[in-house]
Amino acid sequence: MFLSKFAGWFSHDIAIDLGTANTIVMIKGHEILINEPSIVAVKVDQYRDGEILAVGKEAKEMIGKTPDNIRAIRPLRDGVIADFEITEKMIRHFIERAHKRKSFVRPRIMVCVPYGLTSVERKAVKESAMSAGAREVFLIEEPLAAAIGAGLPIKEPQGSLVVDIGGGTTEIGVLSLSGLVISKSIRVAGDKLDVAIMDYVRKKFNLLIGDRTAEEIKIEIGCAAPLEKPLVKLIKGRDQVSGLLNSIELTSEDIREAIKDQIKEMGNALRSVLEQVPPDLAGDLVENGIVLTGGGALIRNLDRYFSDIVKLPVYVGDEPLLSVAKGTGMAMEDSEMLEKIIARS
């Protein structure tokens, strides 16, 4: 088809996993070029002019440490754009870094978005990418991209189920014949776990900690079910009673207790999707199980927790942090899949 040949003319098509926590960028036919936090540092007194001081890793280092005239901003919240202007500038920064051949025709871009985005939110994502220098913009839903990146046989007439746990949303999708049969998106994911950890430490230990510390705790000792040998981490913060600096020891059991409500909500969402699965696909899921992707998939024993709830095998996909980005890139290179995505747009 003409579209398939036309697509091949653009060797620098760009795939973007525009995540609440991290943005990952890859160019067609290449490995991942950019994998950095979705954070932008700006000057407050010139905020309207959009002067950018830092983007990505450099900006993340500034969180909680900036003077009054500098703000470290996360322009995406709960999987959607919270600050259109800053999001556009962040996307432009990453596109310019990835698309170094400035004289080449502007790139086509495929952006991965949560399944539950409204038409207004989808339009905002497209407009941000277009304003940032894209020639054309296509959107692909996260469950579909995650399944492709995890290597699930989504083109076959059999059911596959993926749970992608990102920073802002948890995406659950049942797929067959290259499409989503059932999908659900909830705004409970990595960020909400971080907030739960901060609240728990404050209430139980009267210690105030920041976002970055909470994220480190989650990564280093977080678990969804008891570990054979509990992990321990020394953390430092400010005592909310005395106002003085203090340090305490947290265990993996503390973190399991802290995040149990959010993990339970994810499990309930998974169960609700399974309750809607057609009988013919249900048999496939019993045989194939469930695959976890996204950063949240790395929480210790989360696979075991979900398996105990739904009584199905649950596996963590290969390179779960990169599944969505890889799936977006693979969809961009698959002319048949790209045509289906364009047709649904």
BELLINTA-V785781 format. One record per backbone hydrogen bond with DSSP energy under -1.0 kcal/mol. NH is the residue of the N-H (numbers start at 1). CO is the residue of the C=O. E is the energy in kcal/mol with one decimal. If there is no record, write none. Layout:
# BELLINTA-V785781
nh:co:e
NH:CO:E
NH:CO:E
This chain:
# BELLINTA-V785781
nh:co:e
5:1:-1.9
6:2:-3.2
7:3:-2.5
8:4:-1.1
9:6:-1.2
10:7:-1.3
14:108:-2.8
15:26:-3.1
16:110:-3.0
17:24:-2.9
19:17:-1.6
19:22:-1.3
23:36:-3.2
24:17:-1.7
25:34:-2.5
26:15:-2.4
28:13:-2.7
30:27:-2.6
33:25:-2.2
34:25:-2.0
36:23:-2.1
38:21:-2.1
39:37:-2.0
40:73:-2.9
41:54:-3.0
42:71:-2.6
43:51:-1.1
44:69:-2.1
47:44:-1.6
50:47:-1.1
51:46:-1.1
53:41:-3.1
54:41:-1.3
56:39:-2.7
60:56:-2.3
61:57:-1.7
62:59:-1.3
63:60:-1.4
65:62:-2.6
70:67:-1.7
71:42:-2.8
73:40:-3.8
77:80:-2.7
80:77:-2.1
82:75:-3.2
83:75:-1.8
87:83:-2.2
88:84:-2.4
89:85:-1.8
90:86:-2.4
91:87:-2.8
92:88:-2.5
93:89:-2.2
94:90:-2.2
95:91:-2.9
96:92:-2.7
97:93:-1.6
98:94:-2.2
99:95:-3.6
100:98:-1.1
102:100:-1.8
104:101:-1.6
109:136:-2.7
110:14:-2.5
111:138:-2.9
112:16:-2.5
113:140:-2.4
117:114:-1.2
122:118:-2.6
123:119:-2.1
124:120:-1.9
125:121:-1.9
126:122:-2.3
127:123:-2.7
128:124:-2.0
129:125:-2.1
130:126:-2.6
131:127:-2.7
132:128:-1.4
133:130:-1.5
134:129:-1.8
135:107:-3.3
138:109:-2.7
140:111:-2.1
142:113:-2.2
145:141:-2.3
146:142:-3.2
147:143:-2.1
148:144:-2.2
149:145:-2.7
150:146:-1.9
151:148:-1.4
152:147:-2.3
154:152:-2.4
156:153:-1.3
158:156:-2.0
160:175:-1.8
162:173:-2.3
163:291:-2.6
164:171:-3.3
165:293:-2.5
166:169:-2.4
170:186:-2.7
171:164:-3.2
172:184:-3.0
173:162:-2.4
174:182:-3.1
175:160:-3.0
176:179:-2.1
177:156:-2.1
178:154:-3.6
179:176:-1.3
181:174:-3.0
182:174:-1.3
184:172:-2.6
186:170:-2.2
188:186:-1.3
190:166:-2.6
191:167:-3.0
193:189:-1.8
194:190:-2.0
195:191:-2.1
196:192:-2.2
197:193:-2.1
198:194:-2.3
199:195:-2.6
200:196:-2.3
201:197:-2.4
202:198:-2.0
203:199:-2.6
204:200:-2.8
205:201:-1.8
206:202:-1.2
207:201:-1.4
208:238:-2.8
214:210:-2.2
215:211:-2.4
216:212:-2.1
217:213:-2.3
218:214:-2.4
219:215:-2.3
220:216:-2.6
221:217:-2.7
222:218:-1.2
224:300:-3.0
233:250:-2.8
235:248:-2.8
237:246:-2.7
238:208:-1.8
239:244:-3.3
240:206:-2.7
243:239:-2.1
246:237:-2.8
248:235:-2.2
250:233:-3.0
252:231:-1.9
255:251:-1.6
256:252:-2.3
257:253:-2.1
258:254:-2.2
259:255:-2.2
263:259:-2.4
264:260:-2.2
265:261:-1.8
266:262:-1.8
267:263:-2.3
268:264:-2.4
269:265:-1.9
270:266:-2.2
271:267:-2.3
272:268:-2.2
273:269:-1.7
274:270:-2.2
275:271:-1.8
276:273:-1.5
277:274:-1.0
282:278:-2.0
283:279:-1.4
285:281:-1.9
286:282:-1.9
287:283:-1.4
288:284:-3.4
289:285:-2.6
290:313:-2.4
291:161:-2.3
292:315:-3.0
293:163:-2.8
294:320:-2.4
296:165:-2.5
297:294:-1.3
298:295:-1.6
299:296:-1.8
300:222:-1.2
302:299:-1.9
305:301:-2.2
306:302:-2.5
307:303:-2.1
308:304:-2.2
309:305:-1.4
310:306:-2.6
311:307:-1.8
315:290:-3.2
317:292:-2.8
322:319:-1.8
326:322:-2.8
327:323:-2.6
328:324:-2.3
329:325:-2.2
330:326:-2.6
331:327:-2.2
332:328:-1.7
333:329:-1.3
338:334:-3.0
339:335:-2.1
340:336:-1.6
341:337:-2.2
342:338:-2.6
343:339:-2.2
344:340:-1.5
